[in-house]
């Protein structure tokens, strides 16, 4: 998979926050087949990450799509929807440099489209947890096997109504 956009990267990544929903877009070049749990990935390793990080009121949060390769898993292939279904959509709060705690029922949803992945955070309480201090930017974090990782800062657009 190539994350090289057809136009400017800044125009394709987006971060919009409304009172009851936040939406983040990651551009993805269309590909017919995805592969996961390959032999080349070591057991217990994070295989895929397409997520957003934000600092709000002194806490750092990471949310989006994640997939780990667990021992005994075998090679799978499919379209982007199948890849997303095989992983997890989660919110983590960073407690120290090597300790993230999962936050359950955080309203994180990941929607695959042909040329992008849309990460949503739904529910006023969930949006406020991440954006109550109106942080000016978020960082998109992308890790895909055998590709160079991407860390991209993007300005947040705040809107009072959707």
C-alpha positions in Angstrom: 0.0 0.0 0.0 1.2 3.5 -0.8 0.0 6.4 1.2 1.3 8.8 -1.4 -1.6 11.1 -2.3 -2.6 12.2 -5.7 -2.5 15.9 -4.5 -1.0 17.5 -1.5 -0.8 15.4 1.7 -2.1 18.4 3.7 -5.3 18.5 1.6 -6.0 14.8 2.1 -5.5 14.4 5.8 -8.2 16.2 7.8 -9.3 16.7 11.4 -12.7 18.1 12.1 -14.3 18.3 15.5 -18.0 19.0 16.2 -19.6 19.0 19.7 -20.8 15.4 19.5 -18.6 13.9 16.8 -15.0 14.2 15.6 -13.9 13.0 12.2 -10.4 12.2 10.9 -9.5 11.2 7.4 -6.4 9.3 6.4 -5.7 9.0 2.6 -5.0 5.5 1.3 -4.1 4.5 -2.2 -6.6 1.9 -3.5 -5.4 -1.6 -3.6 -7.3 -4.8 -4.4 -5.8 -7.1 -1.7 -4.4 -6.5 1.8 -2.4 -9.1 3.7 -2.0 -9.5 7.4 -0.4 -12.0 9.9 2.4 -12.7 7.4 5.3 -14.9 8.5 7.6 -11.9 8.2 5.9 -10.2 11.2 7.0 -11.4 14.6 4.5 -12.7 17.1 2.9 -10.1 19.5 4.1 -7.2 17.2 1.8 -4.4 16.2 1.3 -5.1 12.5 -0.9 -2.2 11.5 -1.7 1.2 13.0 -3.7 4.0 11.4 -4.4 6.3 14.3 -4.6 9.8 15.7 -2.9 11.2 18.8 -3.9 14.3 20.7 -2.9 16.0 23.9 -5.8 17.4 26.0 -5.7 18.8 29.5 -2.3 17.3 30.3 -3.2 13.8 29.0 -2.1 12.1 25.7 -4.6 9.9 23.9 -4.2 7.6 20.9 -7.2 6.4 18.9 -8.0 4.7 15.7 -7.3 1.3 14.0 -4.8 -1.2 15.4 -3.8 -4.8 14.6 -1.4 -7.1 16.4 -0.1 -10.4 15.2 -0.8 -13.0 17.9 1.0 -16.3 18.3 -0.6 -19.0 16.2 -2.2 -16.6 13.7 -1.9 -17.4 10.1 -1.8 -15.4 6.8 -5.0 -13.7 5.7 -5.8 -11.6 2.7 -8.8 -9.4 1.8 -9.9 -6.0 0.9 -9.6 -2.9 3.2 -12.9 -3.7 4.8 -11.7 -7.2 5.7 -8.5 -5.8 7.1 -10.3 -3.3 9.3 -12.7 -6.0 10.5 -9.8 -8.2 11.5 -8.3 -5.5 13.7 -9.6 -3.3 16.5 -10.9 0.3 16.9 -9.7 1.6 20.2 -8.9 4.6 22.4 -5.8 4.5 24.7 -4.6 7.0 27.3 -0.9 7.2 27.7 0.1 6.8 31.4 3.9 6.8 30.9 6.3 6.3 28.0 5.7 2.5 27.7 2.2 2.2 29.3 -1.1 2.9 27.5 -4.4 2.0 29.0 -7.4 1.1 26.9 -10.6 3.2 27.5 -13.7 1.1 26.9 -16.9 2.3 25.2 -15.1 5.4 23.9 -17.1 5.8 20.7 -14.2 5.1 18.3 -15.3 3.8 14.9 -13.2 3.2 11.8 -14.8 3.3 8.4 -12.9 2.0 5.3 -13.5 3.6 2.0 -11.8 3.0 -1.4 -9.3 5.8 -1.0 -9.4 6.7 2.6 -9.9 5.5 6.2 -12.2 7.6 8.3 -11.8 7.5 12.1 -14.8 8.9 14.1 -15.2 9.6 17.7 -18.9 9.8 18.6 -20.8 11.1 21.6 -20.4 14.5 23.4 -18.6 13.0 26.4 -16.1 11.1 24.2 -15.4 14.2 22.1 -14.9 16.4 25.2 -12.5 13.8 26.8 -10.2 14.4 23.7 -10.9 18.0 22.7 -12.3 20.1 25.6 -9.2 22.3 25.7 -9.4 22.7 21.9 -5.9 21.5 21.0 -4.8 23.2 17.8 -3.4 20.0 16.1 -3.4 16.2 16.1 -0.8 13.8 14.9 -1.7 11.0 12.4 0.4 7.9 13.1 0.5 5.2 10.4 2.4 1.9 10.5 2.1 -0.7 7.7 4.3 -3.7 7.4 7.3 -3.2 5.1 6.6 0.5 4.6 8.1 3.5 6.2 6.0 4.9 9.1 4.2 8.2 8.8 3.8 10.8 11.6 1.9 13.8 10.3 0.7 16.8 12.3 -2.5 18.3 11.1 -4.4 21.4 12.3 -7.8 20.7 13.9 -10.9 22.5 12.4 -13.5 23.1 15.1 -17.1 23.6 14.1 -20.0 24.3 16.4 -22.6 22.6 14.2 -22.5 19.6 11.8 
